[in-house]
Amino acid sequence: MNIKLLGLEFYKCRRRNITVLCAAVLAVELLWMGFTLSRQGTDDLRQGWMMMLYNLAMVDAIVLPLSVAALASRNCELEHKGSTPKLLETMVSPSSLYTAKLCWGALTLAVLFIVRSVIFAAMGAAAGFPGEVPLAQFCIFALISWAVSMMVYTLGQGLSLRFANQAPALICGISGSFLGILSMLFPPALTRFVPWGYYGLLALVGMDWNETTRITRFYWQWPSPADLALLAVWAAVFGTVGRMLFVKKEV
């Protein structure tokens, strides 16, 4: 990976309102969590940490598919203006440019999820959730969110680089937000065929609701290795196809 090429990606995006987009994602998730906490009783808050991560997985499935698609679009749409691809390909190969953009997305999303983990850990502590902050679970949750978002980002980047009109990438993101939350109602066997459904499929917290007592119980759960492998397969397919289409694209 060419460090200078990666630095150029950050330089090109300095006025693309990337920080505003990431701040908007955090603001929506904070509002969601604040509204959720305001509706909970004392008994519910005893499971505060698990309840928080359960709801974050839910809001991720709604917010992140479109947000990540928009992030990829903001990074890639510049390359369609003027003769930018032709100029760039006189200096670097299309494959190197594709990799640089993918690394830019990986680093940007990593920073987003690290900041989010710190904010919500502090929020839980301020809300008086019992017990210490489950740092291990927060780290694993952030890593899972990053991995799923990178798979979604890879799909978005492929579409954004292939089409000068960014509508296909954004429509895909909107559809992903709808299917992401809807897939949480699907059986796991069906959810595995929905890329955006992995936010819920790989959630660290499960929920049981007793219809008789009307009591909700949260519990820790660990992602299946098979589901993690499928996530890697989805990412590899999107990355391979996206790179191939970009490399063969006429400029």
Salt bridges, closest charged atoms under 4 A:
GLU9 OE2 - LYS12 NZ 3.00
GLU9 OE1 - LYS101 NZ 2.87
GLU29 OE1 - ARG116 NH1 3.02
ASP43 OD1 - ARG46 NH1 3.41
ASP60 OD1 - ARG116 NH1 2.57
GLU77 OE2 - ARG16 NH2 2.02
GLU77 OE2 - ARG74 NH1 3.13
GLU79 OE2 - LYS12 NZ 2.61
GLU79 OE2 - LYS101 NZ 2.61
ASP208 OD2 - ARG217 NH2 2.80
ASP227 OD1 - ARG192 NE 2.49
